[in-house]
Amino acid sequence: MKITLVIPAHNEEAVLEKNIRETLNFLFPNFDQKDWQIIIAENGSRDKTSEIARRLCGQEKNLSTFSLSQASKWLAIKKGWNSFPADYLIFMDADLATDLKHLPELIEKLKENDLVIGTRYHKNSQTKRTLKRNLLSIVYNHLARLILSLPFSDFQCGFKGLRHETWLKIKPLILSNQMSFDTEIIALTKHFGYKIAELPVCWAEKNCEQRKSSVRIFKTGQDLIKNLLRLRRRLAHLPKI
C-alpha cells in the first residue's frame, strides 16, 4: 500500500517548517517509510515558502517539493498526485487545521471506499473557526447539496483521500483550477458510482500575524455559486460509463 500525501503551500513561510516536521514526526512511527511520500506543492508564493521547502527536503527523508508559478491549490494537488505512484492519494492543508490523528482513519476508510472526505459538520466533528467563515461555509455546503443533489455535509474541508484508479477516471473531467475543485472531485466521483465516505474530524482554524488569508470571501462565494450551477449543467450531459 503506497501513499502520496500532498501539502499545497502558498505563502506559508510562517508555519511550513514547524508543520512539516510535525507531520513527519507523526508518520515515521506510524507507517513503514517505504510506503509513503510527502510532497510540498508550493504554488505562486511571494515569500520564502519555496526556499524553506527545498531546505527541508535536503534534510528529511520521504519529503520532496516542486514549485508552480501560478497560485492554484488544485494545480498543485494535481501535479503532486501525478508525481509519486501510489495506491492512495491524499491532500491536507499546510496549516494542519485537521488533526493529524485522523490520517490513519482516512487511510483505513480508503480500503473500502473510493473517496474519503473530511467533514467539519458531522455530529461527531469538533470545529473551531470564526463566525463569519463558519456561516459562509455552512451556506455554501447547503447550496452545494441543494444544487447538485448530493448528501454530503462538507465539500471543502482540506482533508481528502482518493484511490488511484478513481483519480485516473475523474482527473480529465475536473475543469476548475481554483476553490471549487473539491466539489468537482466529490460530484464526479459520485456521478460515476464510486463509494464515498465522510470522516468526522477535529478541525481548528489557524491564524497568525505572519500568515494571512488572501481569499476575498464574498467575491469567492459568488464565483463558487456560479461554478456549482455550471457543474450541475455539465453533470446532466455527462455519461456515467
For each residue, the residues with C-beta under 8 A, 3 or more apart:
1: 35 87 88 107
2: 35 36 84 85 86 87 88
3: 31 35 36 37 86 87 88 90 107
4: 36 37 39 80 81 83 84 85 86 88 89 90
5: 23 27 36 37 38 39 90 91 92 103
6: 38 39 41 76 77 80 81 89 90 91 92
7: 20 23 38 39 40 41 91 92 93 94
8: 41 43 73 76 77 80 91 93 94
9: 12 16 40 41 42 43 45 49 53 76 94
10: 42 43 44 45 49 71 73 76 214
11: 45 46 47 49 211 214
12: 9 15 16 19 45 47 49 94 95 211
13: 16 45 47 48 49 52 210
14: 208 210 211
15: 12 18 19 94 95 96 206 208 211
16: 9 12 13 19 20 40 49 52 53 56 94
17: 20 21 52 56
18: 15 21 22
19: 12 15 16 22 23 94 95 96
20: 7 16 17 23 24 38 40 53 56 60 63
21: 17 18 24 25 56 60
22: 18 19 25 26 96 100
23: 5 7 19 20 26 27 38 92 96 100
24: 20 21 27 28 38 60 62 63
25: 21 22 28 29
26: 22 23 29 30 100 103
27: 5 23 24 30 31 36 38 62 103
28: 24 25 31 33 62
29: 25 26
30: 26 27 103 104
31: 3 27 28 35 36
32: 35 36
33: 28 36 61 62
34:
35: 1 2 3 31 32
36: 2 3 4 5 27 31 32 33 62 86
37: 3 4 5 62 63 64 84 86
38: 5 6 7 20 23 24 27 62 63 64
39: 4 5 6 7 63 64 65 66 80 83 84
40: 7 9 16 20 53 56 57 63 64 65 66 94
41: 6 7 8 9 65 66 68 76 77 79 80
42: 9 10 45 49 50 53 65 66 67 68 76
43: 8 9 10 67 68 70 71 72 73 75 76
44: 10 68 69 70 71 72
45: 9 10 11 12 13 42 48 49 50 67 71
46: 11
47: 11 12 13
48: 13 45 51 52
49: 9 10 11 12 13 16 42 45 52 53
50: 42 45 53 54 65 67
51: 48 54 55
52: 13 16 17 48 49 55 56
53: 9 16 20 40 42 49 50 56 57 65 67
54: 50 51 57 58 65
55: 51 52 58 59
56: 16 17 20 21 40 52 53 59 60 63 65
57: 40 53 54 60 63 64 65
58: 54 55
59: 55 56
60: 20 21 24 56 57 63
61: 33
62: 24 27 28 33 36 37 38
63: 20 24 37 38 39 40 56 57 60
64: 37 38 39 40 57 83 84
65: 39 40 41 42 50 53 54 56 57
66: 39 40 41 42 79 80 83
67: 42 43 45 50 53
68: 41 42 43 44 72 75 76 79
69: 44
70: 43 44 75 177
71: 10 43 44 45 214
72: 43 44 68 75 76 177 178
73: 8 10 43 76 77 178 179 181
74: 77 78 174 176 177 178 181
75: 43 68 70 72 78 79 177
76: 6 8 9 10 41 42 43 68 72 73 79 80
77: 6 8 41 73 74 80 81 91 181
78: 74 75 81 82 171 174
79: 41 66 68 75 76 82 83
80: 4 6 8 39 41 66 76 77 83 84 91
81: 4 6 77 78 89 91 162 167
82: 78 79
83: 4 39 64 66 79 80
84: 2 4 37 39 64 80
85: 2 4 164
86: 2 3 4 36 37 89 164
87: 1 2 3 163 164
88: 1 2 3 4 107 110 161 162 163 164
89: 4 6 81 86 161 162 163 164 167
90: 3 4 5 6 103 106 107 160 161 162
91: 5 6 7 8 77 80 81 158 159 160
92: 5 6 7 23 96 98 103 158 159
93: 7 8 96 97 98 158 159
94: 7 8 9 12 15 16 19 40
95: 12 15 19 206 211
96: 15 19 22 23 92 93 99 100 206
97: 93 158 203 204 205 206
98: 92 93 102 118 157 158 159 201 202 203
99: 96 102 201 202 203 204
100: 22 23 26 96 103
101: 104 105 202
102: 98 99 105 106 118 159 199 201 202
103: 5 26 27 30 90 92 100 106 107
104: 30 101 107 108
105: 101 102 108 109 199
106: 90 102 103 109 110 116 118 159 161 199
107: 1 3 88 90 103 104 110 111 161
108: 104 105 111
109: 105 106 112 113 116 161 197 199
110: 88 106 107 113 116 161 162 163
111: 107 108
112: 109 195 197
113: 109 110 116 163 195 196 197
114: 162 163 165 166 189 194 195 196
115: 160 161 162 163 166 185 186 189 194 195 196 197
116: 106 109 110 113 160 161 162 196 197 198 199
117: 152 154 155 157 159 160 186 196 197 198 199
118: 98 102 106 154 157 158 159 160 198 199 201 203
119: 122 125 152 153 154 157 198 199 200 201
120: 125 127 129 137 154 157 201 203
121: 125 127 138 141 153 154
122: 119 125 153 154 198 200
123: 200
124: 200
125: 119 120 121 122 200 201 202 203
126: 201 202 203
127: 120 121 134 202 203 204
128: 203 204 205
129: 120 133 134 137 203 204 205
130: 133 134 205
131: 134 135
132: 135 136 217
133: 129 130 136 137 205 217
134: 127 129 130 131 137 138
135: 131 132 138 139
136: 132 133 139 140 217 221
137: 120 129 133 134 140 141 154 156
138: 121 134 135 141 142
139: 135 136 142 143 221
140: 136 137 143 144 155 156 221 224 225
141: 121 137 138 144 145 152 153 154 155 156
142: 138 139 145 146
143: 139 140 146 147 225 228
144: 140 141 147 148 150 152 155 183 228
145: 141 142 148 149 150 151 152
146: 142 143 149
147: 143 144 228 229 232
148: 144 145 183 187 228 231 232 235
149: 145 146
150: 144 145 155 186 187 190
151: 145
152: 117 119 141 144 145 155 186 196 198
153: 119 121 122 141 198
154: 117 118 119 120 121 122 137 141 157 198
155: 117 140 141 144 150 152 182 183 186
156: 137 140 141 179 182 183
157: 98 117 118 119 120 154 160 182 201 203
158: 91 92 93 97 98 118
159: 91 92 93 98 102 106 117 118 199 201 203
160: 90 91 115 116 117 118 157 182 185
161: 88 89 90 106 107 109 110 115 116
162: 81 88 89 90 110 114 115 116 166 167 185 189
163: 87 88 89 110 113 114 115 166 167
164: 85 86 87 88 89 167 168
165: 114 168 169
166: 114 115 162 163 169 170 189 194
167: 81 89 162 163 164 170 171
168: 164 165 171
169: 165 166 192 194
170: 166 167 173 174 184 185 188 189 192
171: 78 167 168 174
172:
173: 170 184 188 238
174: 74 78 170 171 181 184 185 188
175: 184 234
176: 74 179 180 181 184 227
177: 70 72 74 75 181
178: 72 73 74 181 223
179: 73 156 176 182 215 220 223 224
180: 176 183 184 223 224 227 228 231
181: 73 74 77 174 176 177 178 184 185
182: 155 156 157 160 179 185 186
183: 144 148 155 156 180 186 187 224 227 228 231
184: 170 173 174 175 176 180 181 187 188 231
185: 115 160 162 170 174 181 182 188 189
186: 115 117 150 152 155 182 183 189 190 196
187: 148 150 183 184 190 191 231 235
188: 170 173 174 184 185 191 192 235
189: 114 115 162 166 170 185 186 192 194 196
190: 150 186 187 193 194 196
191: 187 188 235 238 240
192: 169 170 188 189 240
193: 190 240
194: 114 115 166 169 189 190
195: 112 113 114 115
196: 113 114 115 116 117 152 186 189 190
197: 109 112 113 115 116 117
198: 116 117 118 119 122 152 153 154
199: 102 105 106 109 116 117 118 119 159
200: 119 122 123 124 125
201: 98 99 102 118 119 120 125 126 157 159
202: 98 99 101 102 125 126 127
203: 97 98 99 118 120 125 126 127 128 129 157 159
204: 97 99 127 128 129
205: 97 128 129 130 133
206: 15 95 96 97 211
207: 211 212 213
208: 14 15 211
209: 212
210: 13 14
211: 11 12 14 15 95 206 207 208
212: 207 209
213: 207
214: 10 11 71
215: 179 220
216: 219 220
217: 132 133 136 220 221
218: 221 222
219: 216 222 223
220: 179 215 216 217 223 224
221: 136 139 140 217 218 224 225
222: 218 219 225 226
223: 178 179 180 219 220 226 227
224: 140 179 180 183 220 221 227 228
225: 140 143 221 222 228 229
226: 222 223 229 230
227: 176 180 183 223 224 230 231
228: 143 144 147 148 180 183 224 225 231 232
229: 147 225 226 232 233
230: 226 227 233 234
231: 148 180 183 184 187 227 228 234 235
232: 147 148 228 229 235 236
233: 229 230 236 237
234: 175 230 231 237 238
235: 148 187 188 191 231 232 238
236: 232 233
237: 233 234
238: 173 191 234 235
239:
240: 191 192 193
241:
